[in-house]
Amino acid sequence: MPVGLPYFEDALRRAQLLEKVDSNVSFNIRPIDPIRAFRRPTSFAADSLLFPSDKLNYAKWAENKFWKNRLQYTILPVYTHTQFNKHHPYGWNDGLRIPNKGLQQYISGGVYLKAGPLEVQIRPEYLWAQNSDFQNPPFRALGIDNPDRMGTKPYSVANTGQSFAKLHLGPLAIGYSTENLWWGPGINNSIGLGNNAPGFRHGTIHTNRPIKTRYGTFEAQMVGAKLERSGFHPYPTTSSNWPPISADIQPVAAASKFHTFVNAMTFSYQPKWTPGLFMGFTRIVQAPGEPRNPADYFNIIYLGYRGEQTGSGPTANGLNRNQIVSVYGRYLFKESHAEVYFEMGREDSWWDLEDLITSPAYTTAWMAGAKKIYVLPGKDKWLQLYGEMTKIQAPVSNYSRSFGYSFYTGAYGYGWTHKGQVLGAGIGPGSNMNTAGIVLGKGMETFGLHAERVVYNEDMLYTRINYLRLNPTVNPMFIDDSKHYVDWGFMLTHHTQYGKFNLGYRLHLLRTYNFQWNYDPYGAAGPFRFPGINLWSVNADVSMVYRF
């Protein structure tokens, strides 16, 4: 089941909170394999346990077998997503879709094949985006291939999408894939690896269901991959005009489309003494260029004290690597139909014990959230409350110790990105996000009201936007603190079913303060602030999943 598939992925997690499926699955490593992890006959066929109100039968296409009864095939659901942003790009955790003003259209579909332990999924994706003009920022973040838009023309791309070929050997699987991955318990953001960027090509070895032992259950995954450039990097410099504004982003040719290669691993453990508690970690190691042979993916994962042999420690004769490490936890309250979860990441190791004790927050980012479901009177009725906070902004110690640094920007000028989009939290470097919501459900129909607030790139606000500094000769951190770039608003969501069509709608009323950290060119000074560019706008999404 692809990461980010509307309704169905959330329905699996909700079914676990409602004690309808195995509580040993951590949801810390996605995509979930419903067939093996939850012992479902198929991923998308009718299932009265998960979807009590769904009376349709999809087994005609989901369970046909031929060639001496050894080959099974499934025509996968067609998934389309239409998005419209009126004023400026908004949205993340959307895979192939890009930062876009205007209209963009995504579509995906394909076929699944299974022959004994071998399974193959062919699920290509296509995207077209209007990519309309909007005001360029005054500055762009350094040290990361993360353009605010993909050029200045309409944009289209097709790729292999959520496809893979895997060989299953008991509880383990090994294979090659281009599908999106999500590590950690977050719902709106992941510190280490989420589906904000397009899926990257990777070799993988992973558990396909929790492995039960005398000490508890385990899940794990390791991938090796090469990450690609956006084709729009490095960025043009900021002009000297007033107000300052960066030049348009233009395509840039490169000798290689790859910028780094990576070994990434994650591990999740549920102790047998504390059922419902899942603890885990993620370690991501990036190295510049391309590997010379497959062994290089494993050669970069050694541990070095204080950076030895990494090019950044006391000796500088080793391979220069960048690392992101995170720890995470999720606690499932089965009887209460609730969960709490967190993830904390760090991008730079401490020098020694004293450094860890005196500056524990250095180069850290974190997120935390909770969800609670109330079962209501009536058949298959429920009410869900949830909230999540994410802080990617650097702690204060970074501003004095590593002025200008931001989480995700520490890898050779390209950062933790693939095709120009951050692979972790989609809000991006230096940003913070708070979200909360309530969802009412009956069968396969849901209604939701959500509030969301995003503060963009506070690290750049405090370190690079020179025209906001009030007295840089005395204190470079003394800035016009009224010019935080903030989006906040309310979203109305609705999901319903019409036969084999599952439709989702989202209407977002968005209020923006200080767009791109800019002053209002026609404003007048007030008693507290000179006004910024503040405005209201509307965003909308329509998604459709058709199951054959």
C-alpha positions in Angstrom: 0.0 0.0 0.0 1.8 3.1 -1.2 2.8 5.7 1.4 0.4 8.6 1.3 -2.5 6.9 -0.5 -5.5 8.9 0.6 -7.8 7.3 3.2 -6.6 3.7 3.0 -3.3 4.1 4.8 -4.9 6.2 7.6 -7.7 3.6 7.8 -5.1 0.8 8.5 -3.6 2.9 11.4 -7.0 3.7 12.7 -8.1 0.0 12.5 -5.1 -0.7 14.8 -6.2 1.9 17.4 -9.7 0.3 17.3 -8.2 -3.1 17.9 -9.2 -4.6 14.6 -5.8 -5.6 13.3 -2.5 -6.8 14.8 -1.2 -4.4 17.5 2.4 -5.7 16.9 2.9 -3.7 13.7 4.7 -0.5 14.7 3.8 1.7 11.7 7.3 3.1 12.1 8.4 1.5 8.8 6.2 2.2 5.8 4.8 1.2 3.3 2.9 -1.4 5.2 2.4 -4.8 3.6 -1.2 -5.6 4.6 -1.0 -9.1 3.2 1.9 -10.2 5.3 1.8 -7.8 8.2 -1.9 -8.0 8.9 -2.7 -11.4 7.2 -5.1 -9.8 4.8 -6.0 -11.8 1.6 -5.3 -8.8 -0.6 -4.4 -5.1 -0.1 -7.4 -3.5 -1.7 -10.2 -6.1 -1.9 -13.4 -5.8 0.1 -12.6 -6.3 3.8 -15.5 -6.0 6.2 -13.1 -5.9 9.2 -11.3 -2.7 8.0 -14.2 -1.1 6.1 -17.5 -2.5 7.5 -19.7 -0.4 5.3 -17.9 -1.5 2.1 -20.1 -4.2 0.6 -18.5 -4.3 -2.9 -16.4 -7.2 -4.1 -13.1 -6.5 -5.8 -11.9 -10.1 -5.7 -12.6 -10.6 -9.4 -9.4 -8.7 -10.2 -7.5 -9.2 -6.9 -7.4 -13.0 -6.7 -7.4 -14.4 -10.3 -4.8 -17.0 -10.8 -3.5 -18.7 -14.0 -0.5 -20.6 -15.3 -1.2 -23.8 -13.4 -2.5 -21.7 -10.5 1.0 -20.4 -9.7 0.8 -16.8 -10.8 -1.5 -14.2 -9.1 -2.2 -10.8 -10.5 -4.0 -7.7 -9.3 -5.0 -4.6 -11.3 -4.0 -1.8 -8.9 -6.3 1.1 -8.0 -6.0 4.2 -10.2 -5.1 7.1 -8.0 -5.5 10.7 -9.3 -4.9 13.9 -7.3 -5.7 17.4 -8.5 -4.3 20.4 -6.5 -4.8 24.1 -6.9 -2.8 26.8 -5.0 -4.1 30.3 -5.6 -1.2 32.5 -4.4 1.9 30.5 -3.7 3.1 26.9 -3.2 1.6 25.1 -0.2 1.7 21.4 0.6 4.2 18.6 1.2 4.4 14.8 1.8 3.1 14.4 -1.8 5.9 12.4 -3.5 6.2 13.4 -7.2 4.2 16.6 -6.9 6.2 19.8 -6.7 6.1 23.3 -5.0 3.6 24.8 -7.4 1.3 27.9 -7.8 -1.7 27.1 -9.8 -3.0 23.7 -10.9 -1.2 20.4 -10.9 -2.4 17.0 -11.8 -1.0 13.6 -10.6 -2.1 10.1 -11.8 -0.8 6.6 -10.9 -1.9 3.1 -11.6 -0.5 -0.3 -12.6 -0.4 -4.0 -11.9 0.8 -6.3 -9.2 2.2 -9.8 -9.9 3.0 -12.6 -7.5 4.6 -16.0 -8.2 5.5 -17.9 -5.0 8.0 -15.8 -3.0 8.6 -13.4 -5.9 6.4 -10.3 -6.3 6.6 -7.4 -8.8 4.6 -4.2 -8.7 4.6 -1.9 -11.7 3.0 1.4 -10.7 4.3 4.3 -12.7 3.4 8.0 -12.0 2.8 11.1 -14.1 2.6 14.7 -13.1 1.8 17.9 -14.9 2.1 21.3 -13.1 1.1 24.8 -14.2 4.1 26.2 -12.3 2.8 29.8 -12.5 4.8 32.8 -11.5 4.9 34.2 -7.9 7.1 36.6 -6.2 10.7 35.3 -5.8 12.2 35.3 -2.3 14.7 37.9 -1.3 17.2 35.2 -0.5 17.4 31.4 -1.0 18.8 28.9 1.5 22.4 28.0 1.2 23.8 24.4 1.2 20.8 22.7 -0.2 19.3 21.8 -3.5 15.7 22.9 -2.6 14.4 25.3 -5.2 11.2 27.3 -4.4 10.0 26.3 -7.9 11.1 24.0 -10.7 12.0 26.6 -13.3 9.7 29.1 -14.9 7.8 27.0 -17.4 5.0 24.4 -17.1 6.4 21.3 -15.6 5.8 17.6 -16.4 7.5 14.4 -15.4 6.9 10.6 -15.5 8.7 8.0 -13.6 8.4 4.4 -12.4 6.8 5.6 -9.2 5.6 3.1 -6.6 7.2 0.1 -8.3 9.3 -2.7 -7.0 10.6 -6.3 -7.5 11.1 -8.3 -4.3 11.9 -11.8 -3.2 10.3 -12.8 0.1 12.2 -15.3 2.3 10.0 -15.9 5.3 9.7 -12.6 7.3 12.4 -10.9 5.2 12.4 -9.4 1.7 15.2 -8.3 -0.6 14.7 -6.4 -3.8 14.9 -3.2 -5.8 12.4 -0.4 -5.6 11.5 3.2 -6.5 8.6 3.5 -4.1 8.4 6.1 -1.4 9.5 5.2 2.1 8.5 6.6 5.5 10.5 5.9 8.6 9.3 7.0 12.1 5.9 7.3 13.7 5.0 10.8 12.4 1.8 11.5 10.4 2.4 15.0 9.1 6.2 15.1 9.2 9.2 12.7 9.5 12.6 13.9 10.7 14.7 11.3 8.8 12.8 9.9 5.8 9.3 10.6 4.5 7.4 10.9 1.2 7.9 14.6 0.6 10.2 14.0 -2.4 9.7 11.6 -5.3 10.7 8.0 -4.5 14.3 7.2 -5.3 15.8 4.1 -6.8 17.1 1.9 -4.1 18.2 -1.6 -3.2 16.4 -2.8 0.0 16.4 -5.6 2.6 13.7 -5.4 5.1 11.2 -7.2 7.3 7.8 -7.7 5.7 6.1 -8.3 9.1 7.1 -8.1 12.7 9.5 -10.8 13.7 8.5 -12.3 17.0 11.2 -13.4 19.5 11.4 -14.3 23.1 12.4 -10.7 23.8 9.7 -8.9 21.8 9.0 -8.0 18.1 11.5 -6.5 15.6 11.1 -4.6 12.3 14.0 -3.2 10.3 15.0 -1.9 6.8 18.3 -1.0 5.1 18.5 0.7 1.8 21.3 1.9 -0.5 20.5 4.6 -3.1 21.9 7.4 -5.3 20.2 10.7 -4.9 19.5 13.0 -7.9 19.9 16.7 -8.5 16.9 19.0 -9.2 18.5 20.4 -12.4 18.1 24.0 -10.9 21.2 24.3 -8.7 23.2 26.4 -7.8 20.7 29.2 -7.5 21.2 32.8 -9.0 22.3 35.4 -6.5 20.1 38.0 -5.0 19.8 41.3 -6.9 20.9 44.6 -5.4 17.5 46.2 -6.1 15.1 47.4 -3.4 13.3 45.5 -2.2 15.8 42.7 -2.6 14.6 39.8 -4.8 16.3 36.8 -6.2 16.6 36.2 -9.9 14.4 33.6 -11.6 15.5 30.0 -11.2 16.9 28.6 -14.4 17.9 25.0 -15.4 21.5 24.1 -14.8 23.3 21.3 -16.6 25.5 19.0 -14.6 28.0 16.3 -15.5 26.1 13.8 -13.5 22.5 13.8 -12.4 23.5 12.3 -9.1 24.8 14.3 -6.2 25.4 11.8 -3.4 24.9 8.2 -2.5 23.5 6.9 0.8 23.2 4.0 3.1 20.2 4.4 5.4 18.8 2.0 8.0 16.1 1.9 10.6 15.2 -0.5 13.4 12.0 -0.7 15.5 11.6 -2.8 18.6 8.6 -3.7 20.9 9.7 -5.2 24.2 7.6 -8.1 25.3 7.3 -6.6 28.8 5.7 -3.4 27.5 3.3 -4.3 24.7 2.2 -1.3 22.7 5.6 0.5 23.2 7.7 0.8 20.0 11.2 2.2 20.2 13.5 2.7 17.3 16.3 4.6 15.5 17.3 5.7 12.1 20.8 6.3 10.8 21.4 7.9 7.4 24.9 8.3 5.9 25.6 10.4 2.8 28.7 10.5 0.8 29.5 12.7 -2.2 29.5 11.5 -5.8 28.7 8.0 -7.0 29.8 4.7 -5.5 32.6 2.8 -7.4 31.0 -0.6 -6.6 28.2 -2.0 -4.4 30.6 -2.5 -1.5 30.8 1.3 -1.2 27.3 1.4 0.2 28.5 -0.6 3.2 32.0 1.0 3.5 30.5 4.4 4.5 28.6 3.1 7.6 31.5 2.6 10.0 31.4 4.5 13.2 34.2 7.0 13.9 35.1 8.7 17.2 34.9 12.5 17.0 34.7 12.3 13.2 37.9 10.4 12.6 38.2 9.3 8.9 35.3 11.5 8.0 37.2 14.6 6.9 35.7 16.6 9.7 37.5 15.4 12.8 41.1 15.7 14.1 42.3 14.0 10.9 41.2 15.0 7.4 42.3 12.0 5.4 39.1 10.0 5.4 35.9 10.0 3.4 33.9 13.1 4.1 30.4 11.9 5.1 27.3 13.6 6.4 25.0 11.8 8.8 21.5 12.2 10.2 20.6 10.1 13.2 17.2 10.0 14.9 15.5 8.1 17.7 11.7 7.6 17.8 9.0 6.1 19.9 5.3 5.3 19.7 3.0 4.1 22.5 -0.2 2.4 21.5 -3.0 2.5 24.1 -5.2 -0.2 22.7 -8.0 -0.1 25.3 -8.2 3.7 25.0 -8.0 3.7 21.2 -5.1 6.3 21.4 -1.5 6.7 20.6 1.4 9.1 21.4 4.6 9.4 19.4 7.8 11.4 18.9 11.0 11.5 16.9 14.2 13.5 17.6 17.1 13.8 15.1 20.6 15.1 15.2 22.8 15.9 12.2 26.2 16.4 13.9 27.7 14.1 16.5 28.9 15.6 19.8 32.7 16.0 20.2 32.9 14.4 23.6 30.9 13.8 26.7 31.3 17.4 27.9 29.9 18.7 24.5 26.9 16.4 24.8 26.2 17.5 28.4 26.6 21.2 27.8 25.0 21.5 24.3 22.6 18.5 24.0 20.3 20.3 21.6 23.0 21.3 19.0 22.0 20.4 15.4 18.7 18.8 16.6 15.2 18.7 15.2 12.1 17.0 16.6 8.5 16.2 16.2 5.8 14.8 18.5 2.1 14.0 18.2 -0.9 12.2 19.6 -4.2 10.7 18.4 -7.4 9.6 20.1 -10.4 7.9 18.7 -13.8 7.8 20.4 -16.2 5.1 19.4 -19.7 6.6 18.9 -23.1 4.9 19.2 -24.2 3.4 15.9 -22.6 1.2 13.3 -19.0 2.0 12.5 -19.1 5.6 13.8 -16.2 7.3 15.5 -14.6 10.6 16.3 -10.9 11.3 16.0 -8.8 14.0 17.6 -5.2 14.5 16.8 -2.3 17.0 17.0 1.3 17.2 16.0 4.2 19.6 16.4 7.4 19.7 14.4 10.5 21.9 15.0 13.2 21.9 12.4 14.5 25.4 13.3 18.0 25.2 14.7 18.5 25.7 18.5 20.0 28.9 19.8 23.4 27.2 20.2 23.7 26.8 16.5 23.4 30.5 15.8 26.6 31.2 17.8 28.4 27.9 17.0 27.5 27.3 13.4 26.1 30.6 12.1 23.9 30.0 9.0 23.6 26.2 9.5 20.2 24.5 9.1 19.0 20.9 9.5 19.1 19.1 6.2 21.8 21.4 4.7 25.0 19.6 5.7 25.8 17.6 2.6 28.1 19.2 0.1 25.8 21.9 -1.0 22.9 19.6 -1.9 21.6 18.6 1.5 19.3 15.7 2.4 17.3 16.1 -0.9 16.3 14.1 -4.0 15.3 15.9 -7.2 15.2 19.2 -5.3 12.9 18.2 -2.5 13.7 17.5 1.1 13.6 13.8 2.0 12.6 14.4 5.6 10.1 17.0 6.9 8.5 18.7 3.9 8.3 22.1 5.7 12.0 22.3 5.0 15.1 23.8 6.7 14.6 26.1 9.6 10.8 25.7 9.6 8.3 24.8 12.3 4.7 23.4 12.1 1.8 22.9 14.4 -1.4 21.1 13.3 -4.5 19.9 15.1 -7.8 18.5 13.9 -11.0 16.6 14.4 -12.5 14.0 12.1 -16.0 12.5 12.3 -16.4 9.1 10.5 -19.2 6.8 9.6 -18.3 3.8 7.4 -16.1 5.1 4.6 -17.4 8.7 4.9 -15.4 11.2 6.9 -15.7 14.9 7.7 -12.8 16.8 9.1 -11.8 20.3 10.4 -8.1 21.0 10.7 -6.0 24.0 11.8 -2.4 24.3 10.6 0.4 26.9 11.2 3.7 26.9 9.5 6.6 29.3 10.2 9.1 29.2 7.3 12.9 29.1 7.6 13.6 30.9 10.8 17.3 30.1 10.4 17.5 32.2 7.3 15.5 35.0 8.9 18.0 35.3 11.7 21.2 34.7 9.7 20.9 35.8 6.1 18.2 38.4 5.4 20.4 41.5 5.9 17.8 44.2 5.3 15.9 43.1 8.4 18.9 43.7 10.7 18.3 46.8 12.8 21.8 47.3 14.1 24.2 44.7 12.7 27.3 46.5 13.9 26.2 46.1 17.5 24.3 42.8 17.4 23.8 40.8 14.1 20.9 39.0 15.7 19.0 42.2 16.4 16.5 42.1 13.6 13.0 43.3 12.8 11.3 40.4 14.7 7.9 41.3 13.3 8.7 39.8 9.9 8.3 36.1 10.5 7.0 34.4 7.3 3.9 32.5 8.5 1.1 30.5 6.9 -1.9 29.5 9.0 -5.4 28.5 8.2 -8.3 26.1 8.4 -9.0 23.0 6.2 -12.3 21.3 5.6 -11.9 17.7 4.5 -14.4 15.2 3.3 -14.0 11.6 2.0 -16.8 9.5 0.6 -17.5 6.5 -1.6 -19.5 6.2 -4.8 -19.4 2.6 -5.9 -15.8 1.7 -6.6 -14.8 5.4 -6.5 -13.3 6.7 -3.3 -13.3 10.5 -3.4 -11.5 13.0 -1.1 -11.9 16.7 -1.0 -9.9 19.5 0.8 -10.7 23.2 1.0 -8.0 25.3 2.6 -8.5 28.9 3.7 -5.0 30.3 4.1 -3.8 33.4 5.8 -0.3 34.5 5.1 1.8 37.0 7.1 4.9 38.7 5.7 5.0 36.7 2.5 8.7 35.9 1.7 9.7 38.1 4.7 8.7 41.2 2.7 7.5 44.6 3.7 4.3 45.9 2.1 5.6 48.4 -0.5 2.4 50.5 0.0 2.2 50.3 3.8 2.5 52.9 6.4 4.4 52.6 9.7 2.3 51.8 12.8 3.0 52.0 16.5 4.5 48.4 16.6 5.5 47.5 13.0 5.8 48.4 9.4 3.3 46.1 7.7 4.4 43.2 5.7 2.7 41.5 2.7 -0.3 39.9 4.3 -3.1 38.2 2.4 -5.8 35.6 2.2 -5.9 32.9 -0.4 -7.6 29.6 -1.1 -6.1 26.2 -1.9 -8.1 23.1 -2.9 -7.4 19.4 -3.5 -9.5 16.6 -5.0 -8.3 13.0 -4.9 -9.8 9.9 -6.4 -9.0 6.2 -5.9 -10.8 3.7 -8.2 -10.6 0.1 -7.2 -11.4 -2.4 -10.0 
